[in-house]
């Protein structure tokens, strides 16, 4: 049925794009660097009286010491848990009273602080936003409360086979590189972190010249600059320590990680190092991966392993391309007894796409989907803000909206074959299996 519906799905995607205003030619936003070093992106949208702000500070887990993993995430978590003049409750009450939202979250490359308010409340929003970024209290009581909450979450994750597999895969692929560590840290590393270290991390990394601010919504450039002058111009730029990351030490031989869990199904991840986001082959890799396993029901992995052999409900592949490193992985859940067969079929499909040209239909379907669904990534203020932040961080340029289609359309069958042969490997890989190992009787 899904094969028969493929043309309809692609037609629907392309039809949807006709109703999304293509008004971004020449750039989706204005960009400037403020006197204190903040990179400001501004997209005025007057359709609704809403303002969305996303602030990305280059203070993610890649900036923390390995022995203090979780420090960056904990620091971000604590931003809206009290400032020098407001308690955590006062902050939440103030933003909730006007129906807005104010959130902070950690990440690997950068931490994100986001604000959403009605236009009439934008002054209050910027007041709260600047306060939690510039004046966090980092009280000992809140630190201990957040540590306990995070550690409880880590304990719960130990019962989630998918999370267990994902963490084991990242550690095996990236080694001592920060991408191999969990952003939230571990129970042991969290206990090592002191209040003084949190304060120091904040002082050293929360800098305007290490910050991207994206503002989208019903606010003019003049109104925005007035708010910035009032709330952020006292944020002084300072030199930041240069980031030095160890290269992922990925071996040349297969590495198999087997984790015993009494489960009805085995959780399987197979993969290896991938590409960085600035790799010029990123677009050909995107098309290739869509055909292999990123295209859902129309992908080769799904067609073979689910539709033809009935080994799994879902199977997928992906390239995670970050700023400093990336990975490729294919994953599924299957009965323990069919684990060997399913793994063998993944290898077979990877080898097939490495050695045989894809069909014209597969290539055209992949490019139609990737270009046709692209506008859905920028169909709301929140999505536009997140998209612009990533575009700036990865240095893609504000004309990326227009260039993306051209870059995808330029991918040829030869390009797909070339990047599959270059970036997929069936000899050097990491295989993680979480399940009933006796029943699985793995031959790998």
C-alpha positions as CSV (number, residue, x, y, z in Angstrom):
1,X,0.0,0.0,0.0
2,X,2.8,2.4,0.9
3,X,4.4,1.9,-2.4
4,X,1.2,2.7,-4.2
5,X,0.8,5.8,-2.0
6,X,4.3,7.1,-2.7
7,X,3.3,9.4,-5.6
8,X,0.4,10.8,-3.6
9,X,2.6,11.5,-0.6
10,X,5.2,13.3,-2.8
11,X,2.4,15.3,-4.5
12,X,1.0,16.3,-1.1
13,X,4.3,17.5,0.1
14,X,4.9,19.6,-3.1
15,X,1.3,21.0,-2.9
16,X,1.8,22.1,0.7
17,X,4.8,24.2,-0.3
18,X,2.6,26.2,-2.6
19,X,0.7,27.6,0.4
20,X,3.8,28.6,2.3
21,X,4.9,32.2,1.3
22,X,8.2,32.0,-0.6
23,X,9.2,35.5,0.5
24,X,12.8,34.7,1.6
25,X,14.7,35.3,-1.6
26,X,17.7,37.4,-0.8
27,X,17.8,36.3,2.8
28,X,15.3,35.2,5.5
29,X,16.5,37.7,8.1
30,X,18.8,40.7,8.7
31,X,22.1,40.0,10.3
32,X,24.4,42.3,12.3
33,X,27.1,42.1,15.0
34,X,26.5,44.4,17.9
35,X,29.2,46.4,19.7
36,X,29.6,43.9,22.5
37,X,29.9,41.0,20.0
38,X,26.4,39.5,20.0
39,X,25.5,38.2,16.5
40,X,21.9,39.4,16.0
41,X,19.5,37.9,13.5
42,X,16.2,39.7,13.1
43,X,13.1,38.6,11.0
44,X,10.1,40.9,11.3
45,X,6.8,39.1,10.9
46,X,3.7,41.1,11.5
47,X,1.0,38.5,10.9
48,X,0.5,37.8,14.6
49,X,1.3,39.9,17.7
50,X,4.0,37.5,18.9
51,X,7.7,37.7,19.4
52,X,10.0,34.7,19.7
53,X,13.6,35.0,20.8
54,X,16.2,32.2,20.7
55,X,19.6,32.8,22.3
56,X,22.4,30.3,21.6
57,X,25.5,30.5,23.8
58,X,28.5,28.5,22.8
59,X,28.7,26.9,26.2
60,X,27.6,23.4,25.5
61,X,29.1,20.2,26.8
62,X,32.0,20.4,24.3
63,X,33.3,23.2,26.5
64,X,33.3,21.3,29.8
65,X,36.1,19.2,31.3
66,X,35.6,15.5,30.7
67,X,35.7,14.7,34.4
68,X,33.0,17.3,35.0
69,X,30.5,16.0,32.4
70,X,27.1,17.5,32.9
71,X,28.5,20.9,34.0
72,X,27.3,22.8,30.9
73,X,23.8,21.2,31.1
74,X,23.5,21.8,34.8
75,X,24.5,25.5,34.4
76,X,21.9,25.9,31.7
77,X,19.3,24.2,33.8
78,X,19.9,26.6,36.6
79,X,19.5,29.8,34.7
80,X,15.8,30.2,35.3
81,X,16.0,28.8,38.8
82,X,16.6,32.1,40.4
83,X,18.6,35.3,39.9
84,X,20.1,37.9,42.2
85,X,16.8,39.7,42.4
86,X,14.1,37.1,41.6
87,X,13.3,33.7,42.9
88,X,12.6,30.7,40.7
89,X,8.9,31.1,41.5
90,X,8.8,34.8,40.8
91,X,10.3,34.1,37.4
92,X,7.8,31.4,36.5
93,X,4.9,33.4,37.9
94,X,5.8,36.5,35.9
95,X,6.1,34.8,32.5
96,X,3.1,32.6,33.1
97,X,0.9,35.5,34.1
98,X,1.3,37.0,30.6
99,X,0.9,33.6,28.9
100,X,4.5,33.5,27.7
101,X,7.3,30.9,28.0
102,X,10.9,31.2,29.1
103,X,13.1,28.1,28.9
104,X,16.7,27.1,29.0
105,X,18.3,23.8,27.9
106,X,21.7,22.4,27.5
107,X,23.2,20.9,24.4
108,X,26.4,19.5,23.0
109,X,27.5,22.5,20.9
110,X,25.6,25.3,22.5
111,X,23.0,26.0,25.2
112,X,19.7,27.5,24.2
113,X,17.6,30.1,26.1
114,X,14.2,30.8,24.4
115,X,11.5,33.3,25.0
116,X,8.0,33.6,23.5
117,X,5.6,36.5,24.5
118,X,2.9,38.7,23.0
119,X,4.2,41.9,21.5
120,X,2.6,43.9,24.3
121,X,4.7,42.0,26.9
122,X,8.0,42.0,25.0
123,X,9.5,44.5,27.5
124,X,8.8,42.1,30.4
125,X,10.1,39.3,28.3
126,X,13.5,40.9,27.6
127,X,13.7,42.0,31.3
128,X,13.4,38.3,32.4
129,X,15.5,37.0,29.6
130,X,18.4,39.2,30.3
131,X,18.1,38.7,34.1
132,X,18.4,34.9,33.9
133,X,21.4,35.0,31.5
134,X,23.3,37.8,33.1
135,X,22.4,37.4,36.8
136,X,21.8,33.8,37.8
137,X,22.1,33.2,41.5
138,X,23.2,29.5,41.4
139,X,22.0,28.9,44.9
140,X,23.3,25.8,46.6
141,X,19.7,24.6,47.3
142,X,18.7,24.9,43.7
143,X,22.0,23.2,42.6
144,X,21.3,20.2,44.8
145,X,17.6,20.0,43.7
146,X,18.6,20.0,40.0
147,X,21.4,17.5,40.6
148,X,18.9,15.1,42.3
149,X,16.4,15.6,39.5
150,X,19.0,14.9,36.8
151,X,20.4,11.8,38.6
152,X,16.9,10.4,39.0
153,X,16.4,10.8,35.3
154,X,19.7,9.0,34.6
155,X,18.6,6.1,36.9
156,X,15.3,5.9,34.9
157,X,17.3,5.9,31.6
158,X,19.1,2.7,32.8
159,X,15.8,0.9,32.2
160,X,15.2,2.2,28.7
161,X,16.9,-0.1,26.2
162,X,16.9,2.4,23.4
163,X,18.7,5.0,25.6
164,X,21.2,2.4,26.8
165,X,22.0,1.4,23.2
166,X,22.3,5.1,22.1
167,X,24.7,6.0,24.9
168,X,26.8,2.9,24.4
169,X,27.0,3.6,20.6
170,X,28.1,7.2,21.1
171,X,30.8,6.2,23.6
172,X,32.1,3.5,21.3
173,X,32.1,5.7,18.2
174,X,33.5,8.9,19.6
175,X,35.7,7.7,22.5
176,X,37.1,10.6,24.6
177,X,35.7,13.2,22.2
178,X,32.9,15.2,24.0
179,X,30.3,13.8,21.5
180,X,30.8,10.5,23.2
181,X,29.6,11.7,26.6
182,X,26.0,12.1,27.7
183,X,25.1,15.8,27.9
184,X,23.5,15.3,31.3
185,X,26.6,13.7,32.7
186,X,26.7,10.8,35.0
187,X,25.8,10.3,38.7
188,X,29.4,10.3,39.6
189,X,30.4,13.3,37.5
190,X,27.5,15.4,38.8
191,X,28.5,14.7,42.4
192,X,32.0,16.2,41.6
193,X,30.6,19.5,40.4
194,X,30.7,22.4,42.9
195,X,28.9,25.7,42.9
196,X,32.2,27.5,42.4
197,X,32.8,25.5,39.2
198,X,29.3,26.4,37.9
199,X,29.9,30.1,38.6
200,X,33.3,30.0,36.9
201,X,31.9,28.1,33.9
202,X,29.2,30.7,33.5
203,X,31.7,33.6,33.8
204,X,34.1,32.1,31.2
205,X,31.6,30.9,28.6
206,X,28.4,33.0,28.8
207,X,29.9,35.9,26.8
208,X,28.1,38.2,24.3
209,X,30.8,37.5,21.7
210,X,30.0,33.8,22.0
211,X,26.3,34.4,21.5
212,X,23.8,34.2,18.7
213,X,20.5,36.0,19.3
214,X,17.6,35.4,16.9
215,X,14.5,37.5,17.1
216,X,11.4,36.6,15.0
217,X,8.0,38.2,15.1
218,X,6.1,41.4,15.4
219,X,8.9,43.7,16.3
220,X,10.7,46.4,14.2
221,X,14.4,46.9,14.1
222,X,14.0,50.2,16.0
223,X,12.0,48.5,18.8
224,X,14.4,45.6,19.0
225,X,17.5,47.9,19.3
226,X,15.8,49.9,22.0
227,X,15.3,46.7,24.1
228,X,18.8,45.5,23.4
229,X,20.3,48.9,24.5
230,X,18.3,48.7,27.7
231,X,18.8,45.1,28.7
232,X,21.9,43.7,27.0
233,X,24.4,46.5,26.3
234,X,26.0,46.1,29.8
235,X,26.9,42.6,28.9
236,X,30.7,43.0,28.3
237,X,32.6,41.0,25.8
238,X,35.7,39.1,26.9
239,X,38.2,36.8,25.3
240,X,37.1,33.1,25.5
241,X,39.4,30.1,25.8
242,X,40.0,28.5,22.4
243,X,38.3,25.2,22.1
244,X,40.5,22.1,21.7
245,X,38.8,18.8,21.1
246,X,40.4,15.4,20.8
247,X,39.7,13.7,17.5
248,X,37.4,10.7,17.7
249,X,39.7,7.6,18.0
250,X,37.6,5.2,15.9
251,X,39.3,1.8,15.3
252,X,39.8,0.0,12.0
253,X,38.1,-3.2,13.2
254,X,34.5,-4.0,14.1
255,X,33.6,-3.3,17.7
256,X,30.6,-5.2,19.1
257,X,29.0,-4.1,22.3
258,X,26.6,-6.6,23.9
259,X,24.5,-5.6,26.8
260,X,22.3,-8.2,28.6
261,X,18.7,-7.2,29.2
262,X,15.8,-9.6,29.7
263,X,13.7,-8.2,26.8
264,X,11.3,-9.7,24.2
265,X,13.1,-7.6,21.5
266,X,16.7,-6.7,20.9
267,X,17.6,-3.1,20.4
268,X,20.2,-2.8,17.7
269,X,22.3,0.1,16.5
270,X,24.9,-0.3,13.7
271,X,27.1,2.5,12.5
272,X,30.4,4.4,12.6
273,X,31.8,7.9,12.3
274,X,30.1,10.1,9.8
275,X,30.6,13.7,8.5
276,X,30.8,17.2,10.0
277,X,28.1,19.7,9.0
278,X,30.4,21.8,6.9
279,X,31.3,18.8,4.7
280,X,30.5,19.8,1.1
281,X,29.2,16.2,0.5
282,X,26.4,16.8,3.1
283,X,23.7,17.2,0.5
284,X,24.6,14.1,-1.5
285,X,24.8,12.2,1.8
286,X,21.3,13.5,2.7
287,X,19.9,12.2,-0.6
288,X,21.8,8.9,-0.2
289,X,20.6,8.4,3.3
290,X,17.0,9.1,2.4
291,X,17.1,6.3,-0.1
292,X,18.9,3.9,2.3
293,X,16.9,4.4,5.5
294,X,15.9,8.0,6.1
295,X,12.9,8.0,3.9
296,X,10.5,6.1,6.2
297,X,8.2,3.7,4.3
298,X,9.9,4.4,1.0
299,X,13.4,3.6,2.1
300,X,15.3,0.4,1.2
301,X,15.8,-0.7,4.8
302,X,12.1,-0.4,5.5
303,X,11.1,-2.1,2.3
304,X,13.4,-5.0,2.9
305,X,13.4,-5.6,6.7
306,X,9.8,-4.6,7.5
307,X,7.7,-5.0,4.3
308,X,9.4,-8.0,2.8
309,X,10.7,-9.9,5.8
310,X,8.6,-8.7,8.6
311,X,11.6,-8.5,11.0
312,X,10.8,-5.1,12.6
313,X,8.1,-2.6,12.8
314,X,10.5,0.3,12.2
315,X,14.0,0.5,10.8
316,X,15.8,3.7,9.9
317,X,19.2,5.2,9.2
318,X,20.6,8.7,9.8
319,X,23.7,10.9,9.6
320,X,24.1,13.1,12.6
321,X,26.3,15.9,11.3
322,X,27.5,18.3,14.1
323,X,30.0,21.1,14.0
324,X,33.1,19.1,15.1
325,X,32.2,15.5,14.4
326,X,29.3,13.3,13.1
327,X,28.1,9.7,13.0
328,X,26.1,7.3,10.9
329,X,23.7,4.8,12.4
330,X,21.1,2.4,11.4
331,X,18.7,1.1,14.1
332,X,15.8,-1.2,14.8
333,X,14.1,-3.4,17.3
334,X,13.5,-7.1,16.5
335,X,12.9,-10.4,18.2
336,X,16.0,-11.6,19.9
337,X,15.9,-14.8,17.7
338,X,15.9,-12.7,14.5
339,X,18.7,-10.3,15.5
340,X,21.3,-12.0,13.4
341,X,19.1,-12.0,10.3
342,X,18.1,-8.3,10.7
343,X,21.7,-7.2,11.2
344,X,22.7,-9.2,8.1
345,X,20.0,-7.4,6.1
346,X,21.3,-4.0,7.2
347,X,24.8,-4.9,6.0
348,X,23.3,-6.2,2.7
349,X,21.5,-2.9,2.0
350,X,24.5,-0.8,3.0
351,X,26.7,-2.8,0.6
352,X,24.1,-2.6,-2.1
353,X,23.9,1.2,-2.1
354,X,27.8,1.3,-1.9
355,X,28.2,-0.7,-5.0
356,X,25.1,-0.3,-7.2
357,X,23.7,2.9,-8.6
358,X,20.3,3.9,-7.3
359,X,17.4,4.1,-9.7
360,X,16.1,7.3,-11.3
361,X,12.9,7.0,-9.4
362,X,14.7,6.6,-6.1
363,X,16.8,9.7,-6.8
364,X,13.9,11.8,-7.9
365,X,11.7,10.8,-5.0
366,X,14.4,11.6,-2.5
367,X,15.1,15.0,-4.0
368,X,11.4,15.8,-4.3
369,X,10.8,15.0,-0.6
370,X,13.9,16.8,0.7
371,X,13.1,20.0,-1.3
372,X,9.4,19.8,-0.9
373,X,9.4,19.3,2.8
374,X,12.0,22.0,3.5
375,X,9.5,24.9,3.9
376,X,7.8,23.0,6.7
377,X,11.0,23.6,8.7
378,X,10.3,27.4,8.7
379,X,6.5,27.6,8.8
380,X,6.2,29.2,12.3
381,X,8.1,31.9,14.3
382,X,9.5,29.2,16.6
383,X,10.8,27.1,13.7
384,X,12.2,30.1,11.9
385,X,14.1,31.2,15.1
386,X,15.6,27.7,15.6
387,X,16.4,27.4,11.9
388,X,18.2,30.7,11.8
389,X,20.2,30.0,14.9
390,X,21.5,26.7,13.4
391,X,22.2,28.4,10.0
392,X,24.3,31.0,11.7
393,X,26.1,28.6,14.0
394,X,27.1,26.3,11.1
395,X,28.0,29.2,8.9
396,X,25.5,28.3,6.1
397,X,24.6,31.9,5.2
398,X,21.2,33.7,5.2
399,X,20.7,32.7,1.6
400,X,20.6,29.1,2.6
401,X,16.8,28.9,2.1
402,X,17.3,29.6,-1.6
403,X,20.5,27.6,-1.9
404,X,19.3,24.4,-0.3
405,X,17.0,23.4,-3.1
406,X,19.8,24.0,-5.7
407,X,22.3,22.0,-3.7
408,X,19.9,19.0,-3.4
409,X,18.7,19.2,-7.0
410,X,22.3,19.1,-8.2
411,X,22.9,15.7,-6.6
412,X,23.3,13.0,-9.3
413,X,23.3,9.2,-9.2
414,X,27.0,9.2,-9.5
415,X,27.2,11.5,-6.4
416,X,25.0,9.1,-4.4
417,X,27.2,6.1,-5.4
418,X,30.4,8.1,-4.6
419,X,29.4,9.3,-1.1
420,X,27.9,5.9,-0.2
421,X,31.3,4.3,-1.0
422,X,33.1,7.0,0.9
423,X,31.1,7.4,4.0
424,X,29.5,3.9,4.6
425,X,31.6,1.1,5.9
426,X,30.8,-2.6,6.4
427,X,34.3,-3.5,7.6
428,X,34.9,-0.9,10.4
429,X,31.8,-0.3,12.5
430,X,30.2,-0.3,15.9
431,X,27.5,-2.8,16.6
432,X,25.5,-2.4,19.8
433,X,22.9,-5.0,20.8
434,X,20.8,-4.6,24.0
435,X,18.6,-7.7,24.6
436,X,18.5,-11.3,25.7
437,X,21.9,-12.3,24.5
438,X,21.3,-16.0,25.0
439,X,18.3,-16.0,22.8
440,X,19.9,-13.7,20.3
441,X,23.0,-16.0,20.0
442,X,24.8,-13.3,18.1
443,X,27.4,-14.4,15.5
444,X,29.0,-11.0,15.4
